[in-house]
Amino acid sequence: MTCNYIARIILTLPPISLSLGNKNLAQKWLMQAQVSPQAWQFCWALLMPSTLRYPVLTRLCVALASLALNTMPEVWPGAVPEMVRVFQEEGGGVDGRARCLALLELLTVLPEEFQTSRLPQYRKGQVRGSALGREWGSVCPLLQQLLRQGDSPGAVKARVLRCLSSWVLLDVPLSESEGLVEDCFTALPDPELFDTAVEAIVNAISQPDSQRYVNTLLKLVPQVLSLQEQLREAVQNGDMETSHGICRIAVALGENHSRALLEQVEHWQGFLALVNMIMFCTGIPGHYPVNETTSSLTLTFWYTLQDDIMSFDSERQAVYLQVYRPVYFQLVDVLLHKAQFPSDQEYASWSSDEKEQFRIYRVDISDTLMYVYEMLGAELLSNLYEKLGRILTNTEQASSWQHTEALLYGFQSIAETIDVNYSDVIPGLIGLLLRININNVQLADTVMFTIGALAEWLADHPVMLSSVLPLVLQALGNPDLSVSSVSTLKKICRECKYDLPPYASNIVAVSREVLSKQIHKTSQCMWLMQALGFLLSALHVEEILRNLHSLITPYIQQLEKLADETPNPSNKLAIIHILGLLSNLFTTLDISKQEDESGESTAPPVKTAPPPPGPNPVVVVLQQVFALIQTVLSKWLNDSQVVEAVCAIFEKSVKTLLHDFAPMVSQLSEMLGQMYSTIPQASALDLTRQMVHIFARETDHFPPIKALFELVTSVTLSIFQQGPRDHPDIVDSFMQLQAQALKRKPDLFLSESLDVKAVFHCGKCVLLCSRTHTCCGLVVQENGKLLLQAVLEAIGGGSSRSLMEQFAEVLFSLNKHCFPLLTVWLKEALQAQGFPSTRVTTEQKDTFTQQILRERVNKRRVKDIVKEFTLVCRGLHGTEYAAEYCL
C-alpha cells in the first residue's frame, strides 16, 4: 500500500467524526508516516484544516516536523523557508486563513518536537545550532507581519503568539526577538490574546541567555512599567487572571535579570520602579488564596534581589543597601500584613483546602522573613518590637488580634532559625507576651510557638521561666493548642532542664492530668512523654523514681487489665499506645548525659557530678514491669505491631542508657530468644543487633549475647531454607545483624554450634535477590564493602582453598548486581599495602581487579581467576601442586 494511496483513504474519511476503528487506523498510519521518506509528497493536502479535524492536523504537523528534524541540515537544509513558501503559494481551493493557521501550527510544533525528540545529543547540537538557529530568520518576519496586520483575525494572532513561545525556548537571542516581544505588549489589552501574550513574553525574557542583551532588557523595563495602570484596574475590578498575568511578566523580568539591571547604575530609577511594581504585587489586596493568588509569585524575587545585592563588593553593596534597605523594611510590613488571618467569620467560611494553602503561604512568608533578617539584622527585631509595643500599650485605640498575631509571627519566624540570644529586645518581648489578651486560638498558637522559639534564650536567662511556664502549662489543657503547647514544653524541657527542678512537680502534675483526660492525639502524647523524659533527667534519682511512679502507675495498672483480656482490635490499640508512651519516656530520660550537644556544660559544677551508684531509674522500672510485658507478649506474640511496640521500649532504652542497661541483658536476651523461636519477627532482630552493638565486647555479658545470636541465626537459617523472598523484612534485619556482629565481635562466628557456611550462603542469596527487594539491596550497599574485604582476606590466605569457589560466587554476584559499587570497593580495598597478602604486587592486584570486573556473565571464568589469584597470594603459583589444584 503506497503512501499516496493511504493519503487518499485519509482524505475520504468524514470530517465530522471517525469511528474508533478508523481513528486507530488513521493514528497508526500517521505514526508510520512520521518516519516515512515519502511524507513530503502528500503532507500538504493533509495539513489543510478542511481535510481533518484539529487533533489530526497536529499529528500530521508532528510527523512533518519529525521528518524535517531528521533531515536538516544535510538532506533538507532549507526546510523552514520551503514550508513557508509552499504554504504561501499553495492554493488547492483552501482559503488563505486556513493555510495560514496550518503553517503556524507546523511552525509551532517544530521546536516542540525538537525539545522532545530522541535525536542523539550530537545531532541535537547540529540541528539547534546550524539549522533551527538560522531558520528563525525566516520565521520572525512572518510572525511580525501577521501580528502587525490590522486585519489579522484573532485566531491567527493567538497562533502567532503560541509560535513565538515555542521558538524562544530554543534560546533565540533576545535581541533578535526584541521587536516581536514588544508587539506582544500591544496584544495584552485584548482579552482573547492576553494569556498567550503573557506566556510569550515570560518565555522570551526567562531564557538563561537573555541576560546578555542588556540593551534589550533596558528597553523592556518601561514596557513592563507601562502595564501598571492595567494592573491597578484589574485589581480594583477583581480581575485575578489579568493581575496574575501582569505580575508574572514583572517578576520574570526582575527575577531573571536583577543583577544585570542593578549593574546599570545610570538606570537605577527604572529598576527601582520595577521593584516597587513587584512590591505592589506582593501586597495585592485580599487574602491568599481566596481573594488573590498572585502575591505568592513574588516571594522568590526578593530572595534573588537580596542575593544579588549582597554578592557585590563592599563598596557597591553599601550603595545598593542605602537604596534597598528601606525597600526591604517596607517588604516586612507588607508580608506581615499578608500573613494576617481574616476575620473569624470569614475564616470559618473557608474550606479545609483553602486553610491548608494559607498555612503553607504563611510558612513561605516565614522563610522569606528569616532570609530578610540576613540583610536587615538586629534592627529588624527592634522594628518589630517597637510596633508590637505600640499596639499593646495603646489604651486609646484597640488593635485587632490579627495584627498582634502577625507581628508575633514575624518574631517567631526569625527566632526559630536565627540566634537571638544577644538581642536586647527579647526581655521586653517576654514582658509584652504577658500583656496579650489571648482570646483566640490562632493568636494563642503563635504565642506558644514564639515561646518555643525562644527556648535557647530562656536557657541563658532562666529567671524568665517563671513568667512563661504558667502560660505553657495552661495551654497544655486546651486540645485546640495541642501541637503548639506540647512542642513548646518539649523544647523548654530539652533546653532548660537543669533550671526546671523547682517547677518539675507542677509540670509532671499538669502533664499527668492532661494525659489522663486523653485530649491530645497520639503523636502529641508521645511528644509530651519525651518532654517529661528531658525534665526528669535533671532530677535526683529518688525524685525521678517518685515522679516516674506517679506518672506511669496508672498506665501499668491499665496494661495489667488489658493483659488479662481476650485480644481484640480495641485493646490492641490501647496496649500499643501505652507501650509507645513508655518508649518515648525512656528515649529522653538519661541521667548520665550532663553535657549538651556542643560539649559544653549546661549546668553548675555540682550538677555535673557522676550519677550515684545503683541501677538506673529506667532499669528499675523495666525490671518491675518485665513480667507484665512477658504476659502481654504471651497473648500477642502473633501480632507484629504489638511485638514491635514491646521491642521499641527496650531498643530505645538500650540506645539511651548504653552500658547502664547492663542489669537487664541476661533476662532480655532470654526473652528475645523465646520470642524469636516461637514467631520470628524483624523487630526482635533489630533489638538483638542493638544488644550485640553495646554488649558483645563485654566479658560479663558475652555468654547471653552469644547464646541469643546463635539462636536467632539458627532460626533465621531455617527461614532461608524455606524461601527468604516471603520475608524481606526479616532478611533485611538479619543481614544487618550479621554485619554488626562481624564489626563488633567476630568471635561470635567461631562457635561450633553456628553454621557459618549456611550464613555465607544466606549472604549469597541476598546478593541474588537484591535486584528484587529494595531492603536487601540497601543491606548490600551498606555492608557490601565489609563483605568484599572479608572475601578478599579469605582469598588472600585466610580460609581453606577448598572454599575458593564459594568466594568466587560472591564476587560474581557482586559484579552482576552491584557493578558500580564493586568497582569502587575493589579499588579502595586493594590499595592497602600488603592486603590481602604480602606476596602480591600492585600490578597483580590491578590485573585481578580488571579480570573480575570484566567477567559479568561467565561464572566458571571467575572461579578460575579466583583460584589463580589465591595461589599467587599463598606463594604457590607456578608450582606442581598448583597445577594439580587448578585442574
N, C-alpha and C positions, 0 to 999 in steps of 0.2 A: 504494500500500500504506500503510494508516494505521498510526500508531504503536501503537494498541490491538491491531491485527491482528498486528503484529510481536511485540508483547509476548506474545500467546498462543502464537506459534511458539516463542519462547524458553522459555516455561513448560512446553511439551511436550517439550523436549529432555531426554534421560535424565540423571539427576543424577549417575550414577557416572562416565561418560566421554563425551566428544564426539569425533566423527570430525574429522579435520583440516579437511574442507570446512565442516562445521557450526561448528567452532570459529572458523574465519576469518570465516564469515558472522556469527556472534554478535559477534565483536570489531568487525567493520565497522559493524554496526548500533549497537553501544554507543558507538562514536566519533561516529556521527551523532546519537545520542540526547543526547550530551553538550551539543550546542548547539541541541537542539530545544525549542521553547516548549511542546510537549505532554508533556514528560518528567514533569511533576508528576502527570499523570493515571495513569501506570502504574508509577511507580518503586517505590511501597511494596510492591507484590506481588513485584517482582523483588528487592527488598532482603532478603527473608527467606532465611536460610541454608538452609532446607529446599528452596528452589527450585533453586538452583545452587550449585556449589562456591565456595570462598573467593576465588580469583582473579577470578571473575566478579563476586562481591559487591563486591570492592574497585573493580573497573572501574565498576560501577554507582554506587558512592558517589562516585567521581571525577566521573562525569557529573552527578550531582545537585549536588555541591559547585560545579562549574563554573557550573551554572545559577544557583545562589544568589549566587555572586560577581558574576555579570554582571547580576543584577537588584537586588541590595541597594545602597543603602538605599531608592532611589526606588520601584521597582516592587514589591519584596518586602521591606519594612522589618523585618518580624518573622520572618525566615527560620528562625533557630535555635530560638526558642521554639516556633514552629509544628512544626518537626521533632520536638522533644521531646514536644510534646502529642500529635501524631498517633501516634508510636511507643508512647506510654504508653496511648493509648485504643484503637489498632487491635488487633483480635482476629484474625479470619480463620483460626482454628484453629491459630495458631502460638503456641507456649508463650512465657511471659514472658522466659525466659533467652535464647532465640534473638532475640526482638525487642530485648532489651537489648544483646546483642552487636552486632546490626546498627546500632543507634543509635550505640553507642560508635565503631564503625568509621567511620560517617559523620562524627561529630564530630571524629574523629582526622584524617580525610582533608581536612576543610575548611581548616584552617590550612596543611597541607602543600601543598594545591593553590594556596592564595593565594601561598605563597612561590615557586612555580614557574610561576605564571600569566603570561600575556603581556599582562596589563592595562596600559594606558598609565600612566605614573607618577602623573598627577594622579588617575586612578581608584583606583590602589593606595592613595594617601593618603586618599581618601574612604572606601574600604572598610575600611581598617585603623582609622582614627580614629573615624568616626561610625557604623560598622556593627559590625565584629567586636569593636571595643573594648567596645561596650555589651553585645554578646551574651555576654561572659564572665559577666555577672551571671546568665544562665540556665544556663550550663554548670557553673559552680563548685558550686552547691548539689547538683546531680545527682551530680557526681563524688564530693563529700564523703559524700553519703548512701550511695552504692554501696560506697565504700571502708570506711565505718564500720559497715555492716551485718554483723553476725556471721555471717549465713547466706549472704553473697555468695560464689558459687563463685570458686575461684582464677582461672579464665579471665576472669571479669568484672573482678576486681581488677587483673589484669595489663593488661587493655584500658583500664581507668581510668587506670593509670599511664602507658601509652602516650599516651593522650589528653591528659593533663596535660603531658607532654613536648612534645607538638605545640603546645599553646596558649601555653605560656610563651615560645616562640620568637617570638610576636607582641608581645613586650615587655609582657606582662601585668604590672601593678605587683606587686612582690614582697609589698607589704602586703596585696593582695587575694588572693594565693595562699598566704599565710602558713599558714593552717590546713591546707590540703591538703599543703603541703610537710612540715609537722610529722607529718601522717598517714603520709607516705611513710617517715619514720624508723621507724614502728611496723611497716612491712612488711618491713624489712631482715632480721629474723631468719628469715623464710620463704624457704627456698632457691629456691622456684619464682618468687617475686616479687623476689628480690634484684637481679638485673640491671636490670630495668625500673624499680625504685625508685631505684637509683643514678643511672640516666640521667635520671630526672625531677628528682631533687634537684640534680644537677650543672647541668642545663639551666636550672633556675629561678634558681640563685644565680650563674650565669655571665652573665646578661643585663646589658649595659652599664648599663642604667637602675637596676638593683637596688641600686647603691651609695648611692642617695638615701635608702633606707629603713633608716637606721642602727639604729633600734629593733628592727626585724625581724631584722637581721643579728646584733645582740647576743643575741637570743633563740635564734638558730641555733647560736651558739658552744657552749653547754652540750650542745645536742643532738648536735653532732659529737663533743664530748669524751666523751659517754656511749658512743660506739662503740669506745672504746679496749680494753675488755675483750674484745669480739667480735674486734677486730683482733689482739690478742695470742693469743687462742685459735686464730685462723686461721693465724697464723704458726707456732705450735707444732705444729699438725696438718698443716702443709704445704699448706693450702688457699690456693693462689695467687690464685684468682678472687676470693675474699672479701677477702683483704688488698688486692688491687689495687683493688677497688671502693671500699672504705672510704678508701683513700689518695686516690682520685680526688675524693671528697667533701671531705676535709680540705684538699687542695691547691686545689680550686676556690674554697672559702671564703677561704683565706689569700691566694691569688694574685690574685684579683679584687678583694679588699677590704682589702688590708693597710693602705693609707693611712687608710681610713675607720675601721678598728678601732684603728690606732695613735693616732688623734686622740682616742679615748675613753679619756683617761688614767685615769679612775676605774675602768675595767675592764681595766687593763693586765695583771692576773694571768691573766684568762681568755684574753687573746690570747697571752700568753707560753706558757700551757699548750697552746694550739693550735700554736704554733711548735714546741714540744717534741714534740708528737704527729707533726708533719711530719718532725722530725729522726729520730724512730723509724722512719718510713717510708723516709727516706734511708738509714739504716743497717740496713735489714732484713736479717736473716741470710741467708747464701748468696751464691753467685757469680752475677752477671748474665752472660748471660741464661739460664743453665742451671737454677739453683735458684730464681731470682726475676726478675721483670720489672717490679717496682714502683718501685724506687729512682729510676729514670731520670725518672719523672713529676715528681719533686720539684725538679729542678735549677733550672727556671725560677723557681720560687717564691723561691729565695734571691737571684736577681738582682733580682726585683721588690721584695722586702723591703729590700734594701740601697739600691736607688734611692730608695725612699720615705723611708727614714731620712735619707739624705744630701740630700734635697730640702728638709728643714725648715731654718728659720733656725738660726744657730749656737747659740743658747741652748737651743732644744728639741733640736737634734741632739746636743748634749753629754749631755743627759739620756738620750736613747734609746741612745746609744753606751755609756753606763755599764751599761745593761741587756744590750745585744745584742752587744757585742764579745766577751764570754765565750762567747756562743752561737756566734758565727762561728769562734772558735778551736776550739770543740768540733766544728763542722762540718768544719773542715780535717782533724781526726783521723778523723772518720767517712768522709770522702771518700777519704782516703789508705788507709784500711782496705778500702774497697770497691774501690779500684783495684788491690789486691794480686792477683797471679796465684795460681791454685790450685796444689796440689802438682803436681809434674812428671807423676806418673802420671795424675792426674785431667785435667790439661790435654791430655795426649796422647790421651785418650779423646774430646775434643771434636771436633765436626765443623768443617770449614773455615768454614762459615757462622756457627757459634757463636763461633769465634775472631775472625772479622771484626766481629761485633756487639760483642764485648768490646773490641776495638780502638777502635771508634767511641765506645763508652761511656767508655773512658779519655780519649779526646780531649775529650768533653763535660766530664768531671771536670777536665781540664787547663784548659779555658776558664773553668770556674767558679772554680778556684783563682786564676787570673790576675785575675779580676774581684774576688774577695775581697781580694786584695792592696791594692786601692784603698782599702778600709776599714781593714785591719789594718796596712799599711805595713811598715816595716823590722822591726818586732817579729815579724812572721810568719817572715821569713828566720831571725832569731835563734832562734825557737822550733824551726824545722825543724833548724837546725844543732845545737842542743843535743841533740835527740832522736837525730839521726844519730851525733853524737859519743858518746853514752852506749852505743848498741848496738855501735859499732865498737871501743870501748875497754874494754868489759866482758869481761874474760877468764874470769870465773866462769860466765857463762851465755851460751852462743852463741845468736844470734838467727837467724831464717830469712833466706834470701836475699830472699824476697818482701818482708819488712819493710824491709830495706835498700833494695831497688829502688823501693818505693813512696815512701819519703822522698826519694830522689834524683829521682824523677819529679815530686815537688812542686817541688823546686828548679828542675828543667828547665822546668816549666810557666811559672814566674814569670820566669825569666831569659830565655826566648825572646822575650818581649814587653815586659818592664819593664827600664828602665835600672838595672842593679845595680852600675854602676861605682863608686858611692860606698858600697857596703855593706862593712862591716868584717868580715863573716864569710866572704867569698869566699876570701881566702888560706887560712883554716882549712879551708874546704871542699875546696880543691885538695889539701891535706895528707891529708884524710880519704879522698879518692878513691884515693890511693896505698896506703891500708891495706886496701882492699876485696879480699877473696879472690874474684876473678872466676872462678866455676866454672859459670856458667850463661849461656846465650845471651841470655835476656831481660834479665838484670842487666847483661851486657856492653853490650847495645844501649843501655840507659838511661845507662850511664856515658859512652858515646860521645856520645849526644845532649846530655848535660849539659855535656860539654866544648865541644861545638859551640855551645851556647847562651851559653857564656862567652867566645866568640872576641873580642868587642869589649873585654871586660875584659882579656883576655890582651894585646891590642894596647897597652893602657895599662900593663900590668905584664909586659913581655916576659921578665923574669927567670924567670917560671914556665913558659916554653915548654919548657925543658929537662926539666921534670918530666912534662909531659903528652904531648909528642910521641912518646916511646917507646911509650906506651900506644896511641896512634892508629896508628902505623906497624905495631905488632904486630897490631892488629885488622884492618888492611888485608889481611892474608893469609888471613883467615877468611871464606869465602864466606857463612857464616851472618850475618856482621856487615856485609855488603856495603853496604847503604844507609846505615847509621849511620856507619860508619868513613869512607866516601868523602865523604859530605856534611859530616862534621866536618872532614876535612882540607881540603876546598874552602873552608869558612868561615874556617879558620885562615889558609890561604894568601891569601885575599882581604883579611882584616882585618889580618894581621900580616906582610905580605910584606916590608916593609923591615927587619924584625928576623929574617928567616929565612935570609939568605945563609949564616950558619955551618952551617945544617942542610941546605942545598939539595942537596948532592951525595948525602947519605944519603936524603933524600926522593925524589929522582929515581931512585936505585938501587933502592929498595924498590918504587916505583911501576912501574918498568920490569920488574922481576921478576914482580910481580903481574899486569901486563898480559900478559906472555909466557905465564903459566900459564892464562890465559883462564878465571879462576874467577869473574869478575863478569859480570853481564848487560850488554847493550849500553848501556843508559842510564847505568849506574854507570861504565862505561869512559869515556863521554863526559864525565861529571862530573869524573872523575879527570884527564882531559886539560885541562879548564878550570882545575882546581886547579893543575896544573903551569904553565899559562899565566900565572896570577897570580904564582906563585913565581918564574918566570924573569924576569918583568918588572922585578924589583928588582935583577937582577944586571948586571954589566958586559957589554958586547956580546960580548967574547971568551968569557966564561963562558957566555953564552946560547947562542952558536953551538956551543960544545963540548958542552953538555948536550943541545942540540937534535940534534946529530949522533948522540950515543949513544942518544937516546930514539927517534928516528924512522927511523934507518938500517935496523933490521930490517923495518919496515913498507914502506919504499921497496923493499927487496930482494924482499919478498913481492909487492908490487904489480908489479914488473918481471916476475916469474914469471907472475903472473896475466894480465898484458897479452899474453903470448905464447900463452896457452891459448885454445882454441876456446870461445867464450861458452857458458855453461850456467848453470842456476839456482844451483848451488853456488858457483861462483867469482864470480857476480854479487853474492851476499850478502857475500862476503869483500871485494870491491872497494868496495862501499858502506860497509862497516864501516871500512876503512882511510881512505877519504876523509872519513868522519864524524869519525874521531879527529883528523885534521889540521885539519878545520874548527873543532872545538871548542877545540883548542890555540891556533889563531890568533885565536879570538874574544876571548880574555882576555890574550894576550901583547902588551902595549902598553908600550913603553919610554918613551913620551913623557908618559904620564899620571903625574905626580908629586904630584898632589893628590887627596884623596878627594872624595866627593860633596858634602861640606859646604863645599868650597872652602878648607879649612884644610890646611896641610902636615902630612903624616903621617910625615915623615922629617926627619932633621937637615939643616941647610942644605947640607952637601956633597952630599947625595943629590938636591937639587932643581936641581942644575946642568943646563943643556941637554944633551940626549943628544949623543954625539960625532958628528962628521961621518961621512958614508959611508952606504951603504944600510942600511935596517932589516933586522935578522936574519930577519924573516919574509919579506921580499922576497928576501933571499939564498937562502933555502930554496926559495921558489916558483920562482925562476929556475932553480935546479938541477933541480927535478922537472918543469919546464914541458914539456919534450919527452916525458917519460914520460906525463904527463897527456894530451897530444895523441895518443899511441899508444893509450891506453885509450879515448879518445873515438872514434878511428877504427874501433874494433871494436864499440863500444856506443852509437853515436850514435842508433840506433833505440830505445833503452831510455830512457824519460823519467826513471826513477828514478836511473839512473847519471848522466845529464846533469844532473839536479837536484843530485846529490851533488857533482859537479865544480863547478858554478856556485856552490854553497854555500861552497866553500873560498875562492873569490875574493870573493864578496859579503861574507862575514864579515870577511875581511881588509881589504877596502876600508872597511867601516864602522868597523873598529878603528883602522886606520892613517891613514885620511883621506889627506892630501896626501903622506905618506911612501910611499904606494903608487905614486907618480908614475913610477918607473922601469919599471913594467910596463904602463903604459897602452897604449902602442903595440902591443906583441905580443898583449896580451889582447884589444884591440879587433879585431885581425885574426883571432884565433882565434874570437871570438864571431861575427863576420860569416860566417866559413866554416861554423860550426856551424848558424847560423840559416838560411843559404841552402840548406843540404843538407836539414835536417829542422827546421822551425820548432817551438820549444817555449817555453812560457811562462817557464821558469826563465831562459832566455837573455835575454828581455826584461826581467825583473826585475833581472838583473845590469847590463844596459845602462842601466837607469834609475838605478842607484846610480852608475855611471860618469858619467852626464850630471850628476847632482846634485853630484858632487865636482869634476869636472874641466872641465865645459863652459865655464866662465868663464875658464879659464887659457889664455892665448895659446899657450903652447908645446904644449898638449895638445888644443887645439880641432880641428886638422885630423883626427886619427884618430877623435875623438869624433864629428865631423861626418860623416865617411865611414861610420862604424858606424850612426849614427842614420838616415842616408839609406837605407842598405842594408836594415836591419830594417823600416823604414817601407815601402819598396818591396815587400819580400816579403810583409808583412802585408796590404798593399792587395790583392795578388792573392788572398789568402785570403778577404778580404771579397767579392771578386767571385764566388768560388765558393760563398759562403754561410757567414756567420760563426756561425750558430747551432750548427754542429757543433763549434765550437772556443771555448767560453765562457771557458776559462782564458786562451787567447791574446788574446781580445777584452779581457778584464779587464786583463791586464798591458799590452797595447798602449795602451789609453786612459790608464792611469796613467803610462806613459812619455811620451805626448804632453802630458799635463798638467804633468809635471815639466819637460819641455823648454820649455813656454810660460813657466813660472815662472822657471827658471834662465837660459835663453838663447833668447829669442825669435828671435834671428838665425838659428837653425837652420832656420827656416821660410822664409828668404829665398833659399835655394838654388834655382837654376834646375832642378836635377835632382830636386827634391822636388815631387810633385804635391799642392799644398796643397788644391786643390779636392776631390781624392779623399779626403784626410784629413778634410776638412769633412763630406763625405758619410758617412764612417765614423762620425763623431760622431752624425749623424742616425740612422744605423742602430742605434747603441747606445741612443739615446733610445727608439726604437720597440720595441726588444726588452727594455727594462729591466723590463717587467712580467713577462716570461717567465723571464729569467735574473737570479737574485739578485745575482750578481757584477757584472753590468752596472749594475743598479740602485745598487749600492754605489759604483761609479765615478761615476755621475751625482750621488749625494748628496755625495760628497767633492769633486768638481770642477765641479759644475753652476754654482756661483756664479761661478767663474772664466770658464766658457764664456759665461754670460749677460753678464758685464762686457765680454768681447771682442765679443759680438754687438751690444751697445748702443753700444760705441765705434765699430763699423763703421757702424751705422745713423746715428750722430751725425755722420758725415762721414769716417770713417777708411777706408772702402772704396768702390769704384765703385758707382754707383746701379744698375748692371745686376745686381748680386748681391743686391739687396734681397729678392727673392722667396725666395732660399735662406735668408737670415737669418730671414725670416718663418716658414719651415717649422720652423726650430729653435725659435723661440718657441712655435709651435703645438704641437710635440711636448712641450716642457717643460710647457706649460699642460695638455696632455691627460694626461700620465703623472706629473707632479710638481707638481700644483697647489699643495699647501700650502707646499712649498719655494719655488716660484716667487713666491708672494705675499710671502714674507719677503725673498727675494733682490732682487726689483724695488724694494721699499721701501728696502732698505739701499743698493743701487747708485745709485738716482736721487736720494737725499737729498744726495749730494755736490754742492757748489756748482760750477756750470759744466760738469757732466757730464750727458749726453755731448756737449753743445755749449753755448757761452755764449749762444747765440741763443734758447734755450728757457727759459720761465719755470717756476716751481714748479707753477703751475696747469696749464700744458700737459703737464708730466710726469705730474701726477696724473691728468689726463684720459687720457693714453696708457696708463697703468697700468690704469685701470678698464676701458678698452676692450679691452685684451689679455686681461685676466682673465675678461672676460665671454664671450669667444668660444672655446669649447672644442669646437665642432662644425664651424663654418664656416671652413674654411681660407682660402677666397678673401677673406673679410672681413678676416682677419688680415693678409693681404698688402696689402690696401688701406690698413689702419691704419698699417702699417709704411711704405708709400710716402709717405703724407701726413706722417707724423712726421719722416721723413728730410728732406723738403723744408723743414719748419719749422726743423730743426737746421741746414740749409745756407743759410737765408735766402732760399729760392726759393719759399716758399709764397705763392700768390696771383698769381704771375707767369704770363705767357702760356706760357712754357716749361714751367712746372709743369703747366698744363692739358693740354699735349700729352703730358707724361710719364705722367700719370695715366690717359690714355685706354687 
